[in-house]
């Protein structure tokens, strides 16, 4: 993991204003390990709104832990109005337009997905 670096209050406030975060302390801890993800999380809401338009119903940011693998990462879910197929297609477009061009180090620390609601 990267060296820990405290996330600024301004950045955390912006993230908390854009995402529903069930466990903010766990997210802050992971952001300290993965500070290179912060700019992506700040830009993602704008990019997701562009990609999903009126279908975007919200964003959820969670810290995930796989005890078997020992992996810890962040998960950003776009809550999308529509069928699973529609959500999948919109996410594919989002991948092509923006998310897919993010560096591998970001993809190791952050998973983005569309969840139909």
MMTF fields as JSON, N, C-alpha, C and O atoms, coordinates in Angstrom:
{
  "mmtfVersion": "1.0.0",
  "mmtfProducer": "UNKNOWN",
  "numBonds": 467,
  "numAtoms": 468,
  "numGroups": 117,
  "numChains": 1,
  "numModels": 1,
  "chainsPerModel": [1],
  "groupsPerChain": [117],
  "chainIdList": ["A"],
  "bondAtomList": [4, 2, 8, 6, 12, 10, 16, 14, 20, 18, 24, 22, 28, 26, 32, 30, 36, 34, 40, 38, 44, 42, 48, 46, 52, 50, 56, 54, 60, 58, 64, 62, 68, 66, 72, 70, 76, 74, 80, 78, 84, 82, 88, 86, 92, 90, 96, 94, 100, 98, 104, 102, 108, 106, 112, 110, 116, 114, 120, 118, 124, 122, 128, 126, 132, 130, 136, 134, 140, 138, 144, 142, 148, 146, 152, 150, 156, 154, 160, 158, 164, 162, 168, 166, 172, 170, 176, 174, 180, 178, 184, 182, 188, 186, 192, 190, 196, 194, 200, 198, 204, 202, 208, 206, 212, 210, 216, 214, 220, 218, 224, 222, 228, 226, 232, 230, 236, 234, 240, 238, 244, 242, 248, 246, 252, 250, 256, 254, 260, 258, 264, 262, 268, 266, 272, 270, 276, 274, 280, 278, 284, 282, 288, 286, 292, 290, 296, 294, 300, 298, 304, 302, 308, 306, 312, 310, 316, 314, 320, 318, 324, 322, 328, 326, 332, 330, 336, 334, 340, 338, 344, 342, 348, 346, 352, 350, 356, 354, 360, 358, 364, 362, 368, 366, 372, 370, 376, 374, 380, 378, 384, 382, 388, 386, 392, 390, 396, 394, 400, 398, 404, 402, 408, 406, 412, 410, 416, 414, 420, 418, 424, 422, 428, 426, 432, 430, 436, 434, 440, 438, 444, 442, 448, 446, 452, 450, 456, 454, 460, 458, 464, 462],
  "bondOrderList": [1, 1, 1, 1, 1, 1, 1, 1, 1, 1, 1, 1, 1, 1, 1, 1, 1, 1, 1, 1, 1, 1, 1, 1, 1, 1, 1, 1, 1, 1, 1, 1, 1, 1, 1, 1, 1, 1, 1, 1, 1, 1, 1, 1, 1, 1, 1, 1, 1, 1, 1, 1, 1, 1, 1, 1, 1, 1, 1, 1, 1, 1, 1, 1, 1, 1, 1, 1, 1, 1, 1, 1, 1, 1, 1, 1, 1, 1, 1, 1, 1, 1, 1, 1, 1, 1, 1, 1, 1, 1, 1, 1, 1, 1, 1, 1, 1, 1, 1, 1, 1, 1, 1, 1, 1, 1, 1, 1, 1, 1, 1, 1, 1, 1, 1, 1],
  "groupList": [{"groupName": "UNK", "atomNameList": ["N", "CA", "C", "O"], "elementList": ["N", "C", "C", "O"], "formalChargeList": [0, 0, 0, 0], "bondAtomList": [1, 0, 2, 1, 3, 2], "bondOrderList": [1, 1, 2], "singleLetterCode": "X", "chemCompType": "L-PEPTIDE LINKING"}],
  "groupTypeList": [0, 0, 0, 0, 0, 0, 0, 0, 0, 0, 0, 0, 0, 0, 0, 0, 0, 0, 0, 0, 0, 0, 0, 0, 0, 0, 0, 0, 0, 0, 0, 0, 0, 0, 0, 0, 0, 0, 0, 0, 0, 0, 0, 0, 0, 0, 0, 0, 0, 0, 0, 0, 0, 0, 0, 0, 0, 0, 0, 0, 0, 0, 0, 0, 0, 0, 0, 0, 0, 0, 0, 0, 0, 0, 0, 0, 0, 0, 0, 0, 0, 0, 0, 0, 0, 0, 0, 0, 0, 0, 0, 0, 0, 0, 0, 0, 0, 0, 0, 0, 0, 0, 0, 0, 0, 0, 0, 0, 0, 0, 0, 0, 0, 0, 0, 0, 0],
  "groupIdList": [1, 2, 3, 4, 5, 6, 7, 8, 9, 10, 11, 12, 13, 14, 15, 16, 17, 18, 19, 20, 21, 22, 23, 24, 25, 26, 27, 28, 29, 30, 31, 32, 33, 34, 35, 36, 37, 38, 39, 40, 41, 42, 43, 44, 45, 46, 47, 48, 49, 50, 51, 52, 53, 54, 55, 56, 57, 58, 59, 60, 61, 62, 63, 64, 65, 66, 67, 68, 69, 70, 71, 72, 73, 74, 75, 76, 77, 78, 79, 80, 81, 82, 83, 84, 85, 86, 87, 88, 89, 90, 91, 92, 93, 94, 95, 96, 97, 98, 99, 100, 101, 102, 103, 104, 105, 106, 107, 108, 109, 110, 111, 112, 113, 114, 115, 116, 117],
  "secStructList": [7, 7, 7, 7, 7, 7, 7, 7, 2, 2, 2, 2, 2, 2, 2, 2, 2, 2, 1, 5, 7, 6, 6, 2, 2, 2, 2, 2, 2, 2, 2, 2, 2, 7, 4, 4, 4, 2, 2, 2, 2, 2, 2, 2, 2, 2, 2, 2, 2, 2, 2, 2, 4, 4, 4, 3, 3, 3, 3, 3, 3, 3, 3, 3, 3, 3, 6, 6, 6, 6, 3, 3, 3, 3, 3, 3, 3, 3, 3, 3, 1, 1, 7, 2, 2, 2, 2, 2, 2, 2, 2, 2, 2, 2, 2, 2, 2, 6, 4, 4, 4, 1, 7, 2, 2, 2, 2, 2, 2, 3, 3, 3, 3, 3, 3, 3, 7],
  "xCoordList": [0.82, 0.0, 0.865, 2.021, 0.321, 1.051, 1.243, 0.591, 2.147, 2.361, 1.084, 0.406, 0.768, -0.453, -0.292, 0.764, -1.373, -1.395, -2.795, -3.767, -2.916, -4.232, -4.91, -4.283, -6.184, -6.966, -7.372, -7.708, -7.339, -7.686, -9.177, -9.991, -9.503, -10.897, -11.738, -12.878, -11.181, -11.906, -12.252, -13.394, -11.269, -11.528, -12.522, -13.42, -12.37, -13.299, -14.704, -15.672, -14.832, -16.155, -16.775, -17.973, -15.975, -16.491, -16.919, -17.954, -16.129, -16.487, -17.765, -18.669, -17.845, -19.044, -20.28, -21.398, -20.09, -21.209, -21.687, -22.805, -20.84, -21.183, -21.635, -22.361, -21.217, -21.491, -22.203, -21.978, -23.051, -23.531, -22.438, -22.013, -21.981, -20.868, -21.328, -21.374, -21.67, -22.159, -21.165, -21.577, -19.873, -18.85, -17.727, -16.699, -17.928, -16.931, -15.536, -14.54, -15.446, -14.126, -13.343, -12.145, -14.007, -13.338, -12.9, -11.827, -13.727, -13.375, -12.18, -11.25, -12.19, -11.056, -9.761, -8.714, -9.842, -8.651, -8.085, -6.874, -8.963, -8.482, -7.968, -6.999, -8.609, -8.125, -6.739, -5.951, -6.438, -5.089, -4.071, -2.919, -4.502, -3.622, -3.529, -2.507, -4.61, -4.687, -4.982, -6.025, -4.101, -4.397, -4.542, -5.177, -3.964, -4.07, -5.498, -5.799, -6.373, -7.768, -8.628, -9.689, -8.174, -8.972, -9.369, -10.552, -8.438, -8.855, -9.871, -10.744, -9.762, -10.707, -12.093, -13.09, -12.154, -13.442, -14.069, -15.294, -13.254, -13.776, -14.301, -15.274, -13.678, -14.103, -15.231, -16.045, -15.276, -16.229, -17.695, -18.413, -18.183, -19.599, -19.98, -21.054, -19.101, -19.371, -19.399, -20.301, -18.42, -18.341, -19.519, -20.051, -19.927, -21.075, -22.368, -23.207, -22.541, -23.736, -23.776, -24.838, -22.604, -22.536, -22.917, -23.637, -22.441, -22.669, -24.079, -24.69, -24.597, -25.878, -27.061, -28.211, -26.791, -27.856, -28.875, -28.53, -30.151, -31.244, -31.434, -32.148, -30.81, -30.939, -30.118, -30.373, -29.134, -28.305, -29.117, -29.589, -29.275, -30.087, -29.263, -29.806, -27.984, -27.127, -25.828, -25.653, -24.916, -23.611, -23.337, -23.614, -22.794, -22.454, -20.976, -20.493, -20.262, -18.844, -18.637, -19.02, -18.021, -17.822, -16.392, -15.713, -15.952, -14.677, -14.978, -15.843, -14.265, -14.457, -13.209, -12.092, -13.419, -12.297, -12.554, -13.606, -11.601, -11.668, -10.687, -9.484, -11.19, -10.269, -9.491, -8.367, -10.066, -9.362, -8.159, -7.095, -8.32, -7.241, -6.411, -5.303, -6.962, -6.267, -6.316, -5.547, -7.201, -7.294, -8.295, -9.324, -7.965, -8.871, -8.95, -7.928, -10.147, -10.313, -11.596, -12.412, -11.764, -12.954, -13.881, -13.441, -15.169, -16.179, -17.084, -17.68, -17.182, -18.09, -19.198, -18.947, -20.417, -21.569, -22.436, -22.823, -22.737, -23.68, -25.044, -25.236, -25.987, -27.342, -28.074, -28.25, -28.501, -29.017, -30.448, -30.738, -31.343, -32.72, -32.741, -32.281, -33.28, -33.377, -33.134, -32.937, -33.151, -32.959, -31.476, -30.622, -31.171, -29.758, -29.037, -27.886, -29.704, -29.09, -28.766, -27.686, -29.722, -29.496, -28.337, -27.502, -28.296, -27.209, -25.864, -24.88, -25.833, -24.607, -24.157, -22.977, -25.081, -24.74, -24.234, -23.274, -24.884, -24.427, -23.028, -22.203, -22.773, -21.449, -20.391, -19.268, -20.739, -19.791, -19.426, -18.26, -20.423, -20.16, -19.269, -18.347, -19.568, -18.768, -17.323, -16.389, -17.145, -15.802, -15.054, -13.886, -15.733, -15.102, -14.795, -13.753, -15.702, -15.558, -14.548, -13.88, -14.425, -13.573, -12.884, -11.656, -13.649, -13.127, -12.025, -11.037, -12.172, -11.183, -9.818, -8.826, -9.746, -8.464, -7.715, -6.607, -8.316, -7.626, -6.466, -6.543, -5.397, -4.218, -4.518, -5.437, -3.747, -3.954, -3.928, -4.659, -3.105, -3.041, -4.388, -4.715, -5.161, -6.499, -7.439, -8.222, -7.365, -8.244, -7.97, -8.869, -6.745, -6.409, -7.071, -7.466, -7.19, -7.698, -9.187, -9.798, -9.784, -11.167, -11.914, -11.455, -13.062, -13.953, -15.156, -15.729, -15.536, -16.736, -17.731, -17.379, -18.993, -20.03, -21.348, -21.577, -22.205, -23.558, -24.506, -24.452, -25.374, -26.331, -27.733, -28.103, -28.522, -29.876, -30.767, -30.705, -31.587, -32.552, -33.936, -34.884],
  "yCoordList": [-1.18, 0.0, 1.245, 1.203, 2.33, 3.585, 4.124, 3.679, 5.084, 5.74, 6.473, 7.07, 6.413, 7.091, 8.595, 9.15, 9.237, 10.687, 11.134, 10.674, 12.015, 12.483, 13.237, 14.032, 12.973, 13.693, 15.038, 15.121, 16.085, 17.407, 17.454, 16.735, 18.313, 18.485, 18.981, 18.553, 19.87, 20.408, 19.274, 19.168, 18.429, 17.323, 16.334, 15.863, 16.014, 15.063, 15.639, 14.915, 16.919, 17.555, 17.477, 17.224, 17.691, 17.605, 16.177, 15.966, 15.206, 13.802, 13.454, 12.838, 13.846, 13.554, 14.256, 13.773, 15.4, 16.099, 15.455, 15.708, 14.623, 13.995, 12.552, 12.051, 11.88, 10.45, 10.2, 10.913, 9.194, 8.645, 7.698, 6.816, 7.878, 7.077, 6.409, 7.053, 5.119, 4.429, 4.406, 4.464, 4.322, 4.273, 5.258, 4.861, 6.549, 7.561, 7.307, 7.598, 6.773, 6.524, 5.494, 5.665, 4.43, 3.397, 3.963, 3.624, 4.824, 5.446, 6.382, 6.363, 7.203, 8.093, 7.298, 7.693, 6.181, 5.35, 4.852, 4.893, 4.382, 3.901, 5.039, 4.866, 6.194, 7.334, 7.769, 8.277, 7.575, 7.871, 6.911, 7.281, 5.678, 4.694, 4.917, 4.624, 5.439, 5.615, 7.082, 7.36, 8.021, 9.432, 9.755, 10.748, 8.932, 9.171, 8.97, 9.328, 8.407, 8.181, 9.424, 9.58, 10.299, 11.472, 12.323, 12.629, 12.719, 13.528, 12.809, 13.451, 11.509, 10.729, 10.782, 10.981, 10.604, 10.663, 12.047, 12.173, 13.073, 14.434, 14.706, 15.443, 14.128, 14.353, 13.409, 13.762, 12.231, 11.205, 11.655, 11.337, 12.373, 12.758, 13.563, 13.366, 14.47, 15.265, 14.352, 14.448, 13.471, 12.553, 11.588, 11.275, 11.117, 10.197, 10.901, 10.311, 12.151, 12.908, 13.117, 13.047, 13.375, 13.525, 12.221, 12.234, 11.104, 9.805, 9.27, 8.731, 9.414, 8.791, 9.754, 9.318, 11.047, 12.035, 11.891, 11.65, 12.045, 12.008, 10.636, 10.51, 9.616, 8.27, 8.099, 7.179, 8.977, 8.878, 9.314, 10.449, 8.407, 8.666, 8.915, 9.344, 8.657, 8.885, 8.123, 7.298, 8.42, 7.77, 7.271, 7.964, 6.073, 5.487, 5.128, 4.51, 5.518, 5.214, 4.365, 4.753, 3.194, 2.268, 1.748, 1.689, 1.376, 0.688, -0.8, -1.243, -1.568, -3.012, -3.704, -3.212, -4.851, -5.632, -7.097, -7.634, -7.737, -9.167, -9.853, -9.861, -10.438, -11.035, -12.228, -12.485, -12.948, -14.091, -13.651, -14.266, -12.598, -12.084, -11.015, -10.692, -10.47, -9.398, -8.072, -7.162, -7.954, -6.736, -5.762, -6.156, -4.491, -3.416, -2.439, -2.028, -2.074, -1.135, -0.358, -0.656, 0.638, 1.479, 1.064, 0.634, 1.201, 0.904, 2.122, 2.583, 2.637, 3.738, 3.188, 2.714, 3.258, 2.741, 3.89, 4.763, 3.879, 4.834, 4.163, 3.13, 4.74, 4.212, 4.744, 5.953, 3.829, 4.191, 3.698, 2.523, 4.609, 4.22, 3.443, 3.93, 2.231, 1.42, -0.045, -0.442, -0.821, -2.262, -2.576, -1.725, -3.788, -4.178, -4.03, -3.597, -4.386, -4.272, -2.813, -2.507, -1.921, -0.495, 0.046, 0.805, -0.345, 0.093, -0.404, 0.335, -1.65, -2.24, -1.473, -1.149, -1.186, -0.468, 0.944, 1.404, 1.63, 2.967, 2.919, 3.799, 1.892, 1.764, 1.473, 1.968, 0.68, 0.422, 1.722, 1.95, 2.574, 3.863, 4.74, 5.4, 4.731, 5.493, 5.002, 5.803, 3.698, 3.118, 3.636, 4.016, 3.646, 4.089, 5.58, 6.01, 6.371, 7.826, 8.358, 9.358, 7.701, 8.288, 7.258, 7.228, 6.438, 5.547, 4.623, 4.395, 4.102, 3.187, 3.812, 3.093, 5.128, 5.797, 6.16, 6.694, 5.871, 6.143, 5.158, 4.033, 5.563, 4.698, 3.415, 3.386, 2.357, 1.082, 1.206, 0.491, 2.093, 2.255, 2.688, 2.349, 3.431, 3.844, 2.644, 2.453, 1.843, 0.678, -0.375, -1.134, -0.427, -1.37, -0.928, -1.769, 0.376, 0.905, 1.215, 1.316, 1.367, 1.821, 1.024, 0.887, 0.508, -0.185, 0.73, 1.25, 0.928, 1.71, 0.806, 0.021, 0.931, 0.096, 0.848, 1.801, 0.393, 0.928, -0.09, -1.281, 0.402, -0.461, 0.002, 1.142, -0.874, -0.478, -0.316, -1.108, 0.715, 0.937, 1.147, 1.349],
  "zCoordList": [0.0, 0.0, 0.0, 0.421, -0.461, -0.507, 0.91, 1.855, 1.034, 2.307, 2.702, 1.865, 4.012, 4.455, 4.371, 4.674, 3.949, 3.815, 4.186, 3.587, 5.153, 5.582, 4.441, 3.742, 4.271, 3.27, 3.872, 5.053, 3.056, 3.571, 3.918, 3.339, 4.87, 5.272, 4.098, 3.92, 3.313, 2.149, 1.18, 0.731, 0.859, -0.062, 0.535, -0.162, 1.821, 2.44, 2.477, 2.246, 2.76, 2.743, 1.354, 1.225, 0.318, -1.055, -1.384, -2.017, -0.957, -1.205, -0.455, -1.019, 0.817, 1.606, 1.047, 1.226, 0.368, -0.247, -1.539, -1.988, -2.135, -3.415, -3.284, -4.143, -2.228, -2.052, -0.726, 0.252, -0.7, 0.56, 1.029, 0.283, 2.262, 2.785, 4.077, 5.125, 4.009, 5.207, 6.371, 7.53, 6.081, 7.129, 6.778, 6.23, 7.098, 6.721, 7.3, 6.638, 8.516, 9.106, 8.301, 8.076, 7.868, 7.063, 5.714, 5.217, 5.123, 3.842, 4.034, 3.227, 5.093, 5.366, 5.523, 5.011, 6.231, 6.441, 5.114, 4.896, 4.228, 2.932, 2.056, 1.317, 2.134, 1.356, 1.817, 1.019, 3.09, 3.587, 2.967, 2.744, 2.691, 2.046, 0.538, -0.082, -0.041, -1.491, -1.842, -2.434, -1.497, -1.764, -3.251, -3.609, -4.113, -5.561, -6.073, -7.211, -5.253, -5.644, -5.387, -5.991, -4.5, -4.127, -5.338, -5.482, -6.215, -7.374, -8.27, -8.856, -8.373, -9.183, -8.549, -9.243, -7.228, -6.537, -6.616, -6.616, -6.683, -6.808, -8.214, -8.378, -9.215, -10.6, -11.03, -11.882, -10.45, -10.882, -10.864, -11.812, -9.847, -9.876, -11.11, -11.678, -11.525, -12.737, -13.953, -14.785, -14.058, -15.194, -15.213, -16.278, -14.037, -13.97, -14.364, -15.045, -13.948, -14.332, -15.838, -16.457, -16.423, -17.879, -18.568, -19.566, -18.047, -18.689, -18.468, -19.391, -17.253, -16.911, -16.974, -17.024, -16.973, -17.065, -15.95, -14.794, -16.326, -15.354, -14.721, -13.726, -15.278, -14.695, -13.418, -12.641, -13.194, -12.004, -10.787, -10.72, -9.831, -8.644, -7.387, -6.369, -7.443, -6.288, -6.418, -7.314, -5.498, -5.475, -4.065, -3.085, -3.971, -2.676, -2.698, -3.647, -1.649, -1.525, -0.279, 0.824, -0.473, 0.635, 0.665, -0.359, 1.856, 2.035, 2.078, 2.833, 1.27, 1.223, 1.738, 1.574, 2.363, 2.875, 2.576, 2.923, 1.936, 1.659, 2.597, 2.334, 3.704, 4.676, 4.12, 4.552, 3.182, 2.599, 1.783, 1.858, 1.01, 0.158, 0.862, 0.434, 1.953, 2.659, 1.92, 2.229, 0.959, 0.152, 0.763, 1.312, 0.65, 1.058, -0.096, -0.645, -0.457, -1.549, -1.379, -0.507, -2.221, -2.207, -3.336, -4.403, -3.079, -4.086, -4.233, -3.259, -5.449, -5.757, -6.644, -7.752, -6.144, -6.885, -7.366, -6.589, -8.661, -9.238, -9.223, -9.863, -8.499, -8.454, -9.678, -9.833, -10.546, -11.858, -12.021, -11.8, -12.411, -12.692, -14.003, -15.036, -13.945, -15.148, -14.849, -13.7, -15.883, -15.757, -15.562, -15.813, -15.118, -15.023, -16.36, -16.404, -17.435, -18.764, -19.108, -19.613, -18.823, -19.099, -18.249, -18.741, -16.987, -16.105, -16.633, -16.642, -17.068, -17.621, -18.867, -19.003, -19.765, -20.996, -20.7, -21.317, -19.752, -19.385, -18.762, -19.006, -17.963, -17.356, -18.407, -18.311, -19.402, -20.498, -21.21, -21.531, -21.458, -22.103, -21.214, -21.692, -19.909, -18.957, -18.959, -18.909, -19.015, -19.092, -20.322, -20.237, -21.445, -22.688, -22.667, -23.163, -22.093, -22.123, -21.108, -21.373, -19.942, -18.908, -18.013, -17.93, -17.362, -16.334, -16.855, -16.157, -18.036, -18.587, -18.819, -18.932, -18.893, -19.142, -17.853, -17.907, -16.708, -15.44, -15.279, -15.772, -14.598, -14.449, -13.673, -12.854, -13.929, -13.225, -11.701, -11.016, -11.165, -9.71, -9.133, -7.995, -9.907, -9.464, -9.482, -8.551, -10.529, -10.656, -9.577, -9.214, -9.067, -7.999, -6.684, -5.877, -6.473, -5.216, -5.225, -4.161, -6.404, -6.524, -7.586, -8.72, -7.199, -8.126, -8.355, -7.398, -9.602, -9.908, -10.597, -11.478, -10.18, -10.781, -10.835, -10.091, -11.737, -11.839, -11.216, -11.522, -10.338, -9.645, -10.028, -9.75, -10.667, -11.039, -9.808, -8.867, -9.836, -8.736, -9.295, -8.537]
}
